[in-house]
Amino acid sequence: MWAELSAKLLNGTASAGEGLDLSLIGQLLGHKDAGLAIQREVLASHRLFRLPCASKTPRLRVLALAAATDMGSNTPIEFLLENSDIELMVLYVIGTADLPAPLPDHDIAIVIASDSDDCRDALQKIGAAALRWPRPLLNPPQRVGNLDRDKLFRLLDGIEGLAIPATIGAARKQLAEAARSAAALAEIASGLAFPIIVRPRGSHAGVGLARIDDAPAMRRYLAESEAKDFFVSRFIDYSSADGLFRKYRIVFIDGKPYACHMAIADRWDIWYLNAGMSGDADKRLEEATFMCTFDIAFGRRHRTALAAMAARLGLDYFLVDCAQTKDGALLIFEADNTAVVHNMDPPGIFPYKPPQMLRIFDAFAAMLERRVADMRERAA
């Protein structure tokens, strides 16, 4: 596909949609700079895209407001609406162009740009127009901005039953000083000491994420990283009694939490693809149990913390990656609006996943319908 679409782009026959497809494929193949360059070229002349709909007469029209950024920094909303009778349009909001006037006709809009630095201009532009938006606008930009790692821990601080370590911004120079003397960590944040978690600011999916146990390890980390700015936080050992680590992804829709997945591994830096879930029947059984009993087990156990977190964030749709501490608190790693919720896992291996994913998709569609109905009722 990369070769075919590249040829069409070079000879001038590629459509704008095919150009965006090529940008995404390039990023998936590891050609991030090339993919983003193609995206910039496409968006210079075309910013509104209509995705295929399962119905010729859609019951709703959704306008998703995206930023010109990498593939991990906009909500992959197309997964949530796949095979539905809801029409999805994606409008890319860029700093060099005004929002279209009039806006594309729609029933409801949702901000899918993230809190990342390269989405700030888009969020600011959407925020300036939000008060006069003609239709319901979900995930307002000022609340999306609260998901940034160094804001989130402050917003969630003090919630009963919830633990979230302070995440502090640190310049490379500060970490270089800590590589010479562990005492320098206290200058970044009071009480901060090895072991710590370090990641480049703006990174996704574990890129550049590392546990640093001492000053020599910090020197090695900086020697391998070209980043200039980082986030640091204290390391919390969240291993279970069996020595394994368990990380949960929970999606919130209109304030209600739903189980999305559970990853189990013998390493602390888990994401689903490195946990070996597809090759371990015991792990899959535990994940299936987590999903099937969520409302009466995990969800009930952490009900107070989950409800308080949803209320403080105030977002219509977001996700959290979390775990449980050794004393039973809900440990929050991050919250965002862009993590992937999908129904692509093979049902022969994960038979319990399609019903749960469809439940999430139905809840998302129901929220859209509810918000549209509420606005129409107020207008009447």
N, C-alpha and C positions, 0 to 999 in steps of 0.2 A: 504493500500500500504506500509506503514511503517513496519508493522508486516511481510508482505510477503517478501519484499526486505531485511529486516534485517535477516530473516531466511536464505535467499539465500547467503547473505554476510557471515554469520557465518559458513555455511557449504561449502563455497568455490565455489559455483556455480554462483555467481553474475558476470555479465560482467562488464567491466569498466564503460560503459554507465549507467548501472543500479546502480552502486556505486555512480555516480554523481547524479542520480535521488534521491537516498536515502539521500545523503547529503542535497539536496535542500528541500526535504520533511521534514527532521529533523529540518532545520532552520524555515520552515513555521509553524511547530508545536511548535516552541519555544525552541527547543533543539540546540541552536546555537553551543555550544562547541562540542557536539557530531557530529553535521553535518560537522563542519570544520575538525574534526579529521578523519572522513570518507573521506572527500575530500583529505586530505594530504596523506592518505593511497593509494587512487586511483592514484593520480598524481605522486606518487613515481615511478610508472611503466608505466603509460599511460597518455599522455598529448594532443593527437590529437583526436578530436571527429567530426564525420560527422553527421549532422542532416538530417532527412528525407526531401526529395525534392519532389515537386508535379509533376516533370517531370523526365523521364528517360534520357532525353537529355537536361540538363540545358543550358540555354543561357549564364550564367555567373557562375564563381566559386569565392566565397568570402571567404577570410581567415580572421577570427576575432581573434585578439590577446588579450587574457584575462590574468588576474592575479589570483593567488590562494588567494581568499578572500571571504568575505561573499556575499550573493546573491544580496545585494544592491550596490555593488561596481564594477560591470561590466555592460556595456550596455546590456540590454535584447534585443539584435538584432534579436533574433528569432521571436519576435512579428512583427517586421517591414517586415520580409520576409515570413511570414506564407502564405501558399497556393500559393506561387510564383514558377516560374520555374527557380529560382536562387538557386544554391547549396551553402550551408553554412557549412564551417568547422571552428571549434573553436580550437585554439592552446593555451594552457595554458603555459605562460612563467614564469618560476620559477627560483629563485636565485641559486639553486644547480645544474642546468643543462643548457648546452648551447642550443642555438636555433638549430633546426635540420638542417643538411647540407646534401643534398640540402633541401631547404624549400619545403613543400607540394606544388604541382602544383596548381596555382591559377591565376585568372585574375586581382584581386584587393584585397588589404588588408586594414583593418581598425583597429585602436587601440580601444578596448572597455574597457580597464582598466581605472580606474578613478584616480582622484588626491589624493585619501586617502593614509594615511601613509603606509598601508600594500601593496600598489601597487607600491611604489617608486622603488623597485628593478626591477620589471618587466618593468616599464617605462624606467629606465636607460638602461636596456639590449636592449630593442627595439630601444631606441635612438642611441645607439652605432652602430646598424646595419642599421639605417634608410637611411643614405646617399648612401648605396650600395644596397638598396632594389630593387629587379628586376622588380617589378610591382608598379603601383600607390599605395601609402600608405596614407590613409585618417586619419584625426585627429592625426597628429604627436605628439609624447609624450611630447615634450617641450611645446606645446600649451595646452595640457590637464592639465599639471601642473599649468597653470595660473588660473585654476578654483578654487583653494583652497581659502577658504573664506577670509583669511587675505591677499591674493594677488589680488583677484578680484576687491575689491573696489578701489585699487590703479590704476589698469589697466583702469577702467571705469571712473575714476575721471575726471570731467570737461566736460563731454558730455552734450550738450545742451538738456534740457528737460528730463534729467535722474537724479534720486536721488538714492543714495546707501549709507547707513550709514557705517562709518568705522567699520570694524570688527577686533578686537584686541585679540591676544592671551593673556591669563591670567592664572597664576599658582594658584593652590588652596590656597596657602599662601596669595596671593594678595587679593583673594576674602574673605578670612577669616578676613583680616584687614578691608575690606570694610564692613564686617558684624559687626565690632565694631564701625566703624566711616565712615559715608558716604563720608567724605572728602578724604578718601583713594582711591576713584575711580579716582580722578584726577591724581594720581600717575600711574595708568594704562594707561590713555590717557587724554590729556589736554581737559578740558571742559566736561569730562564724568560725568554724574550725574544720579541719579534715576529719572524716571524708566529706567531700562535697560533690554535687552534680554540676557539670558545666556543659553549656551548649552555645553555639553561635546565635546571636540575636537574629530572629527571622527565619531560623531553620525549621524544617518540618520532618516528620516521619523518622525521627532519631538520627538525622544527619548531623554529625559532629557531637552527638551526645556522649558524655563519658563520666564515669565515676573517678574522681581523683582522690587518692588516699594519702598522698604526701607531696612534699615539694619536688622531689625528683620526677614523680609522675606528672606534675604540672609542667615541668620543663619539657618532658617528652611530648605532652599534649600540644603545647604551644609550637613546638618545632614542626608538628605535622599539620597545624591549622594556619590558614592565612587570614582568618577573620580578625576584625579590629574591635568588635564589640560583642559582649557575651552576656548570658544570664547565668547566675550562680545561685544555688540553694543547698541547704544541708541535706545529706543523704539520710533517708529513713529506711531501715531494714523492715520490709513488710512481708518477709517470708513466713509461710505457714509452719505448723508444727512438723510437717513432713519435709521441710527444707525447700519446698517449691514456692515459686512466686505466682500469684494469681492477680491478673489485671482485668478489669471489667470496663466495658463501654456501655454507657447508658444514654439514650436519646430522650430529650424532653420535648413534648409536643403540647403546646398550650398549658404548660405547667405540670403535665403528667409524665412520669418517668416510664420508660420501656426498656427492657433488656435488649441489647443489640448484639454483643458477643462477650465471650470470656476466654482469655488466653492463659495457659498454664505452662510454665517453663522453669528450668533450673537456673535461670539468669534473671537479674533484676530489670534489665533493659528490654522489656518485652514489647513487641508489637505482634499482631496476629500472625504475620507471615513468618516470623522466626520461632514460633512456639511449637511447631511440629504437630499441630492439632489434627491434620488430615491423616497422619500416620499412627495415631495412638487412640485406640477405641476407648480406653479408660478416661482419657481427657475429654473426648467427645461426649461420653456419658455424663461427665460432671457438668459440661457446658449445657447439655440438653436439660439436665435437672435445674440448673440455674435459670434457664429461660422459662421452663414450664412452671416453676414454683416462685418466680420473681415476686409476684404480688403478695404472696403469703409468707415469703422467707426474706430474701435480701431486701426487697423493697419495703417490707413492713419493718424489718430490723432498723433500717436507716431512714424511716419515714420522716422523722422530724428534720434531720439534716437535709434530705433531698428537697423537702417542701420549702425550707428556709432558703436554700440555695436558689431554687427556681424563683422565689419571690424577690430576692435581692438582685438577681440578674435581669429579671423582667423581660426576657426574650420569649418570643413565640415559638422558636425552634432553636435548640442548641444541643450539644453533646458534651459529656464529660468522660474522661478516662480516669479511672479511680481504682482503689484497692481497699483492703481493710488492714488497719494497724494491728499489732500484737495485742493491744488492749481493746480492740473492737471498734475503734473509730473509723469513720469513712475518710480515707486518705485521698485527696484530690491531686491529681497530677496536672491536668489542664482542662480547660473548657473552651470549646470553639463552636463555630457554626459551619465548619467546612469538612469535618471528618466524613469519610465515605460510609454510607448506609446502603447496602446493596443486596440483591438476591441472585448473585452469580455463583455462589458455592454449589458444587455438584450435589444434587439431592440424594444420589446414591450413597454418598459418604456422610452428608449432613442432612438426613431426612427431617430433622426437627427445625431446620432454619427457615425453609419457605413459609410455613404457617406463621412464624413470628415476624418475618419481614413483611408479609402481606398485611398482618395486623398493624404494623407501624405505618405502612403506606396508606392503609385505610384511615388511620387516625389523622395522618397529615391531610388527606383529602377532606376529611370531615371538618377539620379545623378551618380550612379555606372556605368551605361552604358556610360554616357557622359565622365567620367574620363578614362574609358578603351579605348574608341574611340579616345580621345585626345592623349593618349600615343601611340597608334598604328599609328596614323597619323604622330606624330613626328618621330617615328621610321622609317616610310616609307620615 
